[in-house]
Amino acid sequence: MLIKGMTLFLVAMAVLAIFGKLRLPGGKARRLAGRCPACGRPKIGPGPCPCGRNTKKGA
């Protein structure tokens, strides 16, 4: 009985690991959306970035 429980646990861990490695479409864009394009700091809230630089790309 103990072997069966350990086997089921290891199978469940393997399934979670497989799902954890899946890359969702647009994942990188979603991660970078909350960062300042000028300095790369995470932005919290709608205000300007503390770096004070222009936050528009290409400017």
C-alpha positions in Angstrom: 0.0 0.0 0.0 2.9 2.4 0.8 4.5 1.7 -2.6 1.2 2.5 -4.4 0.9 5.8 -2.5 4.5 6.8 -3.3 4.0 5.9 -7.0 0.9 8.0 -7.3 2.6 10.9 -5.5 5.6 10.7 -7.9 3.3 10.5 -11.0 1.3 13.6 -9.7 4.6 15.5 -9.2 5.7 14.6 -12.8 2.4 15.8 -14.2 2.7 19.1 -12.3 6.3 19.5 -13.6 5.2 19.0 -17.2 2.4 21.6 -16.8 4.8 24.0 -15.1 7.2 23.9 -18.1 4.4 24.7 -20.6 4.9 28.1 -22.2 1.6 30.0 -22.7 1.3 32.3 -25.8 2.3 35.9 -25.0 3.9 34.9 -21.7 7.0 37.1 -22.2 5.0 40.1 -23.4 2.8 39.7 -20.3 5.9 39.7 -18.0 7.5 42.7 -19.7 4.2 44.7 -19.7 4.8 45.9 -16.1 8.3 47.1 -16.6 9.8 50.5 -17.6 11.1 50.3 -21.2 13.8 52.8 -20.4 15.4 51.2 -17.3 13.7 47.8 -16.9 12.4 48.4 -13.4 9.1 46.9 -12.5 6.4 49.6 -12.5 3.8 49.6 -9.7 0.7 51.7 -10.4 -0.1 54.1 -13.3 2.3 56.8 -12.4 5.7 57.6 -14.1 8.8 55.5 -13.5 11.1 56.7 -10.7 14.0 56.8 -13.1 12.5 60.0 -14.7 13.5 59.1 -18.2 11.1 59.1 -21.1 9.3 55.7 -20.9 8.4 55.5 -24.6 10.3 53.1 -26.7 12.4 54.7 -29.4 12.5 58.0 -27.7 
